[in-house]
Amino acid sequence: MNDNPFFQSLKGKTCLITGGGGVLGTAIAKGCAMAGINTVILDRNSCVADTLSEEIRKEFGTNSLSVCADVCDRTSLEKAYESVLRHFPAVDFLINGAGGNVPGATTGREKAEPDISPEETFFGLDVNAFRGALDLNFLGTVLPTHVFSREMLTRRQGVILNIASMNAYRPLTRIPAYSAGKAAVVNFTQWLAVHLAPSGIRVNAIAPGFFLTHQNRSLLLKEDGSLTERGSKILSHTPMNRFGNPEDLVGTVLYLLSDMSAFVTGAIIPVDGGFNAYSGV
């Protein structure tokens, strides 16, 4: 497939993916490798990153490096970048995929009904957990961008792709910190796209809808595979009536990395089965 003219601007380039060991990050990394892109899998879990890089090298025959770092720790990111530059001359593409919710930043109930204890509502949230979720999703996008894309400025080329969420547009009940963090990612994407446009660096984002991941599977599916109440609500508002497969992200990612989107910057593209377009009636 990497002989397709669509991929010619991608072959031999290097893409660093934060949160690369996750379900969505894995699919994106393998999609990049399929297109002939060298991949750097950055994850807090070194074992997961190592395993994925080895799989990519065997399955696709492309170069892949695993590095361990915390996206909220600048020192660890800088050490990771030093390791990357020992293997590859530059980072051509940066995908900020690390993110997620944090225990304690979720309300016990969807709404603050009169007979519900305040501890089960917004007023029972752990402020430190709230801050942690904001840091993971927003600062965890800003810091890697600061570290890994600086040399793009010197070379006057490169692509930064952020992973936002439907929560940025339509905040889900119970997870205010995660929703706020992803909304900040959208705003930052647009701001940075304008800031870096004169330097030849494009900045875009994708906003995935609802995909089954390790973190949300138990919230959307029961043990027998049937839908939970929350999962049923989500599918009833998804015109395509299914959850996304991780591979559904790959086409949009490769388009935004490639020269096919050379005049696209500051865009946030939903990959959501129509969720954002549906009013519910």
N, C-alpha and C positions, 0 to 999 in steps of 0.2 A: 504493500500500500504506500510505502514511502517513496515510490517512484512517481506518484501522482504529482502533476505540476503544482497543485495546491500546496504541497509540502516543500517545494524547492527552497523557499526562503527560511525554512525551519531546520533543514538537515545540517547537522554539525554544530548547531548552536547549543548553548548550555542554559538550562532552566533550573532554578532553585525553587523548591516547593516547601514552604513551612507547613508543619502539620502533615507532612507527606506520608506518614505512616497510618493515618486514619482511613476510614472507608472511602470517603470522597477523594482524599489526597492520593490514595493508591490508584484509583481509577484514572485520575488526571495524570499521574506520573507515568502509568503504563500507556496512556494515550499519547503523551509526549514522546515516549520511547518508540512507539509504533511509527511516529512521524520522523524518526531519525534524530531526535533531540537528545543530547546528553542530559542526564538528570542528576540533581543533587537532592537527596531526601533528607530534610532536616526535621528532626522530631525529638521530643524529650525522652522517648523510649528508644535507646540505642539498639536494642535487640530487634525491635520491629523495623527500624530503619535499615539495619544491616540485612535482615531477611529480604526485605523488599528490593533493595539494590541488587542483591544476588539473583533474585528472580528475574529482574529486568535484564541483567546482563545475559542470563541464560536464554530467556525467552525471545529477546529482541536483538541481541548482539550489539547493543549500544552501550556506551560508557555510562556507569552510574556510580555515584559516591554517596555514602551515608555519613551524616554528621549529627552529633548530639548537641542540642542547645535549647535554651529556654527563651521563647520569643519576648518575654518580659524582662530579660536580663541582658543588658547591652554587652557586658564583658564576655559572656558566653557566646553571644552572636559574633563578636569581633574575633574570638578565637576560632569559631567555626569558619569565618570568612578566610582567615589565614590558611586554614586547611584546604578550603575550596581552591584557593589560588595556587596551591602547590600541585593541584591536579588539572585545573582548567585555566586558560588565560584570562577568562572574564566570565561574568554572569550576564548573559544577554537578556534573559527573561526572569522576572521574579513573580512568583505566585504566592500571595499571602493567604494561606489556607488554614492556618492555626486559629482555633476559636472554640467556643462551646460555653455551656452554662456551668455554674459553680453551685455545689450544695449550699443551701442557706440563702441563696438569692432567688428562691422560688416561693411564692405565696402558697399557703395551704389550701386556699379556696380561690375560685375564679373571681368572685365578687364579694364585696363587703356588705353582705345582707345584715339587717338589723339584729338578728339573733345569733350572729357569729362572733366568736371571741376576736378581739382586735389582733391577738397573736397569730391568727390564721390569715390575716390580711396583710396589706402593705406595711402596716405598723409593726408587724412581727418579723420583718426581714432583718437579717444580720447585715449591718452596714459594712462590715469588713468583707463579707462574701459578695455584697453588691459591688464594692470597689474592685474586688478580685475579678468578677465577671467583666466589668468595664475594662479593666486593664488587659485581660486576656484577649478580648475581641478588638479593642481600639488601640491601646498602646502596643499590643501584640501585632498590630499591622504597621503602626508608625515606626517602631524601633527597627524591625527588619528592613523596612524601606530605607531608613536613614543609613543603615550599615551596608546593605547589599547593592543598593542602586547608585551610590555616590559616584562610582567610576563610569556609570552610564553618562553622567554629565560631561566627563572628560572626552568620552568617545562620541558624544552627541548622537547616541542611538540607544535604544532599549525599550522594553515593554514591561510595565508593572501591571499586574492583574490581581485585584483584590476579590476575595470571596465575601460577599455581603449575604443577605438573606431576605426572604419575604417578610421577616419580622421588622425589617427596616421600613417597609411600607405599611404593613398592617400588623401592629404589635399583638402577639398572642397573649392571651390571659395567662397569668401566673408567673411570667418570666420577664419582668420589666427591665432588669439590668442587661440581659442578653439582647433584648430588643433595642434598648438605647445604645448599646455598644455597636450593633450592626448599623443602626441609623447613622452613627458617627462615622463608620467606615464609608458609607455612601457619600456623606458630606465631604469627607477627607479626599475621597477619590476625585470628586469634581474639582475641589480646590487645587489638588496637586496636578491634575491634568492641565489646568490653566497655567499654573506656576511653571511647569516644565515644558510646555508646548514649544517655546522658542528654542529649546535645547534638543529637539528631535526625539524626546522621550514621550511615549504614549502611556496613558494611565486610564484603565477601565476597570469595570467590576462585573461580575455575574451575581445574580440574586437567585440562588436555588430555592425552589419550593420545598416540598416535603419528601425527603429521602430517608430510608431506613438506615440508621447508623447504630453503632454500639450504644450511644448515649440515649437515643430516643426510642429504641425498639420497644422497650417495656411500656413506654407511655402510649404507643400507638397500636400495639398488638398484645393480645393475651397469650398465655402460654400455649394454648391450642391453635394459635395462628389467626384467630378471629379478631375483629377490630375492637379496640376499647372504645369507650364513649368519645374520647378525644380524637382517636383515629377516624371514627365514623364522621365526626363533625368536619374534619379536614377534607376527607374524600367527597363529602356532600358539597363542598365548595371548590372542588377541583374538577373542572369540566371533563378532563380526560379520565377521571374516575380511577386513578391509580397513584401509588407513590412512585417517585422517580427511581430509576436504576442509576447507580453511580456513573455508568458509561454514558448516560444521557447528557452529561456535562461536557464530554470530550470534544464534540464538534464545535461548540461555541467557544471553548477554550482555545482550540487550535486556530479558529478563525481570528480571534482577537490577538493571538500572538503573531500571526502571519502577516505578510505584506498585503494580503487580501483586504485587510482592514486598515490600510495605511492612512486613511483620512478619518479614522474613528478614534476619538479620545474624549474622556469625560462621560462615557456612556455606561449605564448600568442596565444590563440585559437580563430580564427574568428568564429562568429556565424552570418553569413551575407548572406545566400542564394546564395553564390558563387560570390559575388561582387568582392572580392579581387583576385579571380582566373581568372576573365574574362578580356581579353585585349581589348575588344570592337570589335573584328573581329573574 
